[in-house]
Amino acid sequence: MATRFGLAASAAASLVATACYNYYFLPPHGAWTIADPQNWAALAVFLVASVLVSRLVARERRRAEEAEERRREIEALSAEREKFLEERAHLEALRESDALKTSLLRAVSHDLRTPITAIRMGLERLGRGADRDTVDEVARETERLSRRIDNLLAMARLDAGAYAPRPEPSPAADLFRAAREALPHVLAGRDVQVSVAEGTPDAWTDPALTVEILTNLLENAVRAAPAGTPLSLAASPSPLDSRRVRLEVLDRGPGVPAEIRTGSAAPGDVGRVGLGLAICDSLARALGGQVLLLDRPGGGTTARFELPAAPPGDTP
């Protein structure tokens, strides 16, 4: 009883066994009375021995259970320790990888900025007498390369946690103007139409990152659209959520790439859609949005992303 049910059950069993011993084995048999006073001593010894053994068995049972519990706890702690060590090693590897990537990008940007500056200065001198079209083409490519370096550095800072988006009320018209001013050579000779729908609220976003997205989308539109066709920048309240602002870059090029239309590549797939669109998608996700490429009615592509609208109290 002590082994199966514990001390209380075994003590009760001891009392019952003592009573039965008196009833069946001590004279007068079949009665609860005790004729010989010495039999009281026998019953007392019987009861004490029974309770004592029960107590010892129950204690050993409890100790065995405690030992088993400690064994399970030790096994669980050992497993947790192994898991912790694995996760720590993984985090260290990720941290080292991120640090190496950031250092590499900084080194590359530093090494590339110097020749880019020299190229720009040389172009300014060549522009006075050389073939103007050639100079403009080199200037556009130089501007594009410089912008890619800035994009990569921005992504590296975001990934490493060294930079967090700083949202503020940003009118769509100001964002569009900044994006156009950032592309003087790329947009040279291009008609860029800007439309901001009535009632469009200010976007609650980091202006620097948003302008980076718009400039990359504009550059992609220039490369895709035939020369002489207009580009469009449009802003409107989101029809799906009044608390968001929709920004779009529209062109009259060949339309959405087949890889994206068929679902075999996403905007963030660098190898399939190009670095510029992958950078746009990464920056948009950091701002809580996503870049979508849609076929434009009448031909061309609509590059769209949405941003939170500025709270009414924060609108200047």
C-alpha positions as CSV (number, residue, x, y, z in Angstrom):
1,M,0.0,0.0,0.0
2,A,2.8,2.4,0.8
3,T,4.5,1.7,-2.5
4,R,1.3,2.2,-4.5
5,F,-0.7,4.8,-2.6
6,G,1.6,6.5,-0.1
7,L,1.8,6.8,3.7
8,A,-1.8,7.7,4.5
9,A,-3.2,4.6,2.8
10,S,-0.5,2.4,4.3
11,A,-1.2,3.7,7.9
12,A,-4.9,3.0,7.5
13,A,-4.0,-0.5,6.2
14,S,-1.8,-1.0,9.3
15,L,-4.7,-0.2,11.6
16,V,-7.1,-2.5,9.7
17,A,-4.5,-5.3,9.8
18,T,-3.9,-4.9,13.5
19,A,-7.6,-5.1,14.2
20,C,-8.0,-8.2,12.1
21,Y,-5.0,-9.8,13.8
22,N,-6.7,-9.3,17.1
23,Y,-10.1,-10.5,15.9
24,Y,-8.8,-13.7,14.2
25,F,-5.6,-14.8,16.0
26,L,-5.7,-13.5,19.6
27,P,-7.9,-15.3,22.2
28,P,-10.8,-15.1,22.6
29,H,-11.1,-15.7,18.8
30,G,-13.9,-14.0,16.9
31,A,-14.1,-11.1,19.4
32,W,-12.6,-7.7,19.7
33,T,-11.7,-8.1,23.3
34,I,-8.2,-9.0,24.5
35,A,-8.0,-11.6,27.4
36,D,-4.2,-11.6,28.0
37,P,-2.6,-8.2,28.8
38,Q,0.6,-9.4,27.0
39,N,-1.3,-9.5,23.8
40,W,-1.6,-5.7,24.0
41,A,2.2,-5.5,23.7
42,A,2.0,-7.8,20.7
43,L,-0.6,-5.7,19.0
44,A,1.3,-2.5,19.7
45,V,4.5,-3.9,18.3
46,F,2.6,-5.2,15.3
47,L,1.1,-1.7,14.7
48,V,4.4,0.2,15.2
49,A,6.3,-2.1,12.9
50,S,3.7,-1.9,10.2
51,V,3.5,2.0,10.4
52,L,7.3,2.3,10.5
53,V,7.8,0.0,7.5
54,S,5.1,2.0,5.7
55,R,6.8,5.3,6.5
56,L,10.2,4.0,5.3
57,V,8.7,2.6,2.1
58,A,6.8,5.9,1.4
59,R,9.9,7.9,2.0
60,E,12.0,5.8,-0.4
61,R,9.2,6.1,-2.9
62,R,9.2,9.9,-2.6
63,R,12.9,10.0,-2.9
64,A,12.8,7.8,-6.1
65,E,10.2,10.2,-7.5
66,E,12.3,13.2,-6.7
67,A,15.4,11.6,-8.2
68,E,13.4,10.8,-11.4
69,E,12.2,14.4,-11.5
70,R,15.7,15.8,-11.1
71,R,16.9,13.5,-13.9
72,R,14.2,14.8,-16.2
73,E,15.1,18.4,-15.3
74,I,18.8,17.8,-15.9
75,E,18.0,16.2,-19.3
76,A,15.7,19.2,-20.2
77,L,18.4,21.7,-19.0
78,S,21.0,19.8,-21.1
79,A,18.8,20.0,-24.1
80,E,18.1,23.7,-23.6
81,R,21.8,24.3,-23.2
82,E,22.6,22.5,-26.4
83,K,19.9,24.5,-28.2
84,F,21.1,27.8,-26.7
85,L,24.7,27.0,-27.8
86,E,23.5,26.2,-31.3
87,E,21.4,29.4,-31.5
88,R,24.3,31.5,-30.1
89,A,26.7,30.1,-32.7
90,H,24.1,30.8,-35.4
91,L,23.6,34.4,-34.2
92,E,27.4,34.9,-34.0
93,A,27.7,33.7,-37.6
94,L,24.9,36.0,-38.7
95,R,26.4,38.9,-36.8
96,E,29.8,38.3,-38.4
97,S,28.2,37.9,-41.8
98,D,26.3,41.2,-41.4
99,A,29.4,43.0,-40.2
100,L,31.4,41.6,-43.1
101,K,28.7,42.6,-45.6
102,T,28.5,46.1,-44.2
103,S,32.2,46.6,-44.1
104,L,32.5,45.3,-47.7
105,L,29.8,47.7,-48.9
106,R,31.4,50.6,-47.2
107,A,34.8,49.7,-48.6
108,V,33.3,49.3,-52.1
109,S,31.4,52.6,-51.9
110,H,34.5,54.4,-50.7
111,D,36.6,53.0,-53.5
112,L,34.0,53.8,-56.1
113,R,33.1,57.3,-55.1
114,T,36.6,58.6,-55.8
115,P,36.6,57.6,-59.5
116,I,33.0,58.7,-59.8
117,T,33.9,62.2,-58.6
118,A,36.8,62.2,-61.0
119,I,34.6,61.1,-63.9
120,R,32.0,63.8,-63.2
121,M,34.7,66.5,-63.1
122,G,36.1,65.2,-66.4
123,L,32.7,65.2,-68.0
124,E,32.2,68.8,-67.1
125,R,35.5,69.7,-68.8
126,L,34.7,67.5,-71.8
127,G,31.2,68.9,-72.2
128,R,32.7,72.1,-73.5
129,G,34.0,70.6,-76.7
130,A,33.3,66.9,-77.0
131,D,30.3,65.1,-78.5
132,R,27.5,66.2,-76.3
133,D,25.4,63.0,-76.7
134,T,28.4,60.9,-75.6
135,V,29.0,63.1,-72.6
136,D,25.3,62.9,-71.6
137,E,25.3,59.2,-71.8
138,V,28.3,58.8,-69.7
139,A,26.9,61.3,-67.2
140,R,23.6,59.3,-67.0
141,E,25.5,56.0,-66.3
142,T,27.7,57.7,-63.7
143,E,24.6,59.1,-62.0
144,R,23.1,55.7,-62.0
145,L,26.2,54.0,-60.6
146,S,26.4,56.6,-57.8
147,R,22.7,56.1,-57.0
148,R,23.2,52.3,-56.8
149,I,26.0,52.8,-54.3
150,D,23.7,55.0,-52.1
151,N,21.0,52.3,-52.4
152,L,23.2,49.5,-51.3
153,L,24.5,51.5,-48.4
154,A,21.0,52.3,-47.3
155,M,20.0,48.6,-47.4
156,A,23.2,47.6,-45.5
157,R,22.4,50.1,-42.8
158,L,18.8,48.9,-42.5
159,D,19.9,45.2,-42.4
160,A,22.5,45.9,-39.8
161,G,20.1,47.9,-37.6
162,A,22.3,50.9,-37.9
163,Y,19.5,53.0,-39.4
164,A,15.8,52.9,-38.6
165,P,13.2,54.7,-40.8
166,R,12.3,58.1,-39.4
167,P,8.7,58.8,-40.5
168,E,7.3,62.3,-40.8
169,P,4.5,63.9,-42.7
170,S,5.6,64.0,-46.3
171,P,3.3,65.6,-49.1
172,A,3.3,63.5,-52.2
173,A,4.1,66.6,-54.4
174,D,7.3,67.2,-52.4
175,L,8.4,63.5,-52.7
176,F,7.8,63.6,-56.5
177,R,9.7,66.9,-56.9
178,A,12.7,65.5,-54.9
179,A,12.7,62.3,-57.0
180,R,12.7,64.3,-60.3
181,E,15.5,66.6,-59.0
182,A,17.6,63.5,-58.1
183,L,17.6,62.5,-61.8
184,P,18.7,65.5,-63.8
185,H,20.5,63.6,-66.6
186,V,18.2,60.5,-66.7
187,L,15.1,62.6,-67.1
188,A,16.6,65.2,-69.5
189,G,14.2,65.6,-72.4
190,R,11.6,63.4,-70.8
191,D,8.0,64.7,-70.1
192,V,7.1,63.7,-66.6
193,Q,3.5,64.3,-65.7
194,V,2.6,64.7,-62.0
195,S,-0.9,64.3,-60.6
196,V,-2.0,64.4,-57.0
197,A,-5.6,63.6,-56.5
198,E,-7.7,65.9,-54.4
199,G,-8.0,64.9,-50.8
200,T,-4.7,62.9,-50.9
201,P,-3.3,63.0,-47.3
202,D,0.4,63.4,-46.6
203,A,2.3,60.2,-46.3
204,W,3.7,59.1,-43.0
205,T,7.1,57.9,-44.2
206,D,10.8,58.4,-44.2
207,P,11.3,61.0,-47.0
208,A,14.8,59.9,-47.9
209,L,13.9,56.2,-48.3
210,T,10.7,57.0,-50.2
211,V,12.6,59.3,-52.6
212,E,15.1,56.4,-53.2
213,I,12.2,54.1,-54.1
214,L,10.7,56.7,-56.5
215,T,14.0,57.5,-58.2
216,N,14.7,53.8,-58.9
217,L,11.2,53.2,-60.2
218,L,11.5,56.3,-62.4
219,E,14.9,55.1,-63.7
220,N,13.4,51.7,-64.6
221,A,10.5,53.5,-66.3
222,V,12.9,55.6,-68.4
223,R,14.8,52.5,-69.5
224,A,11.6,50.6,-70.4
225,A,9.6,53.3,-72.1
226,P,10.3,54.3,-75.7
227,A,12.0,57.7,-76.1
228,G,9.5,60.5,-76.4
229,T,6.7,58.8,-74.5
230,P,5.7,60.6,-71.3
231,L,6.1,59.2,-67.8
232,S,3.6,59.8,-65.0
233,L,3.8,60.2,-61.2
234,A,0.5,59.8,-59.5
235,A,-0.7,60.0,-55.9
236,S,-4.1,59.3,-54.4
237,P,-5.8,58.0,-51.3
238,S,-5.8,54.2,-51.3
239,P,-9.2,52.9,-52.4
240,L,-8.6,49.8,-50.1
241,D,-7.8,51.7,-47.0
242,S,-8.4,55.4,-46.3
243,R,-5.5,55.4,-43.9
244,R,-3.0,54.8,-46.6
245,V,-1.6,56.8,-49.6
246,R,-1.0,55.2,-53.0
247,L,2.0,56.3,-55.0
248,E,2.5,55.2,-58.6
249,V,5.1,55.5,-61.4
250,L,3.5,54.9,-64.8
251,D,5.1,54.4,-68.3
252,R,4.2,53.3,-71.8
253,G,6.8,50.6,-72.1
254,P,6.3,46.8,-72.9
255,G,4.5,46.1,-69.7
256,V,5.2,43.9,-66.7
257,P,8.1,41.5,-67.2
258,A,7.0,37.9,-68.0
259,E,8.8,36.5,-65.0
260,I,6.7,38.6,-62.6
261,R,3.4,38.2,-64.5
262,T,3.8,34.4,-64.4
263,G,4.9,34.4,-60.7
264,S,8.3,32.8,-61.4
265,A,10.1,35.9,-60.0
266,A,9.2,38.5,-57.3
267,P,10.2,42.2,-57.3
268,G,12.9,41.3,-54.8
269,D,14.5,38.6,-57.0
270,V,17.7,40.4,-58.0
271,G,18.8,37.8,-60.6
272,R,15.5,37.9,-62.5
273,V,14.3,41.5,-62.3
274,G,17.4,43.5,-61.7
275,L,19.1,45.3,-58.8
276,G,17.0,48.5,-59.0
277,L,13.6,46.8,-58.5
278,A,15.0,44.5,-55.8
279,I,16.3,47.6,-53.9
280,C,12.9,49.3,-54.2
281,D,11.1,46.3,-52.8
282,S,13.5,46.0,-49.9
283,L,13.2,49.7,-49.0
284,A,9.4,49.6,-49.4
285,R,9.2,46.6,-47.0
286,A,11.2,48.6,-44.4
287,L,8.5,51.3,-44.7
288,G,5.7,48.8,-44.2
289,G,4.8,48.5,-47.9
290,Q,5.5,46.5,-51.0
291,V,6.2,47.3,-54.6
292,L,3.7,45.9,-57.1
293,L,4.1,45.9,-60.9
294,L,0.9,45.9,-62.8
295,D,0.0,46.1,-66.5
296,R,-1.2,49.6,-67.3
297,P,-4.4,50.0,-69.2
298,G,-3.6,51.0,-72.8
299,G,-0.1,49.5,-72.5
300,G,2.9,50.0,-70.2
301,T,3.6,49.3,-66.5
302,T,2.3,50.8,-63.3
303,A,4.7,50.5,-60.4
304,R,2.7,51.0,-57.2
305,F,3.3,51.1,-53.5
306,E,1.3,52.3,-50.6
307,L,2.4,54.1,-47.4
308,P,0.6,55.0,-44.2
309,A,-1.2,58.3,-44.2
310,A,0.1,60.9,-41.7
311,P,-2.1,61.2,-38.5
312,P,-4.3,64.3,-38.8
313,G,-2.6,65.9,-35.8
314,D,0.9,65.5,-37.4
315,T,0.0,67.1,-40.7
316,P,1.8,70.5,-41.0
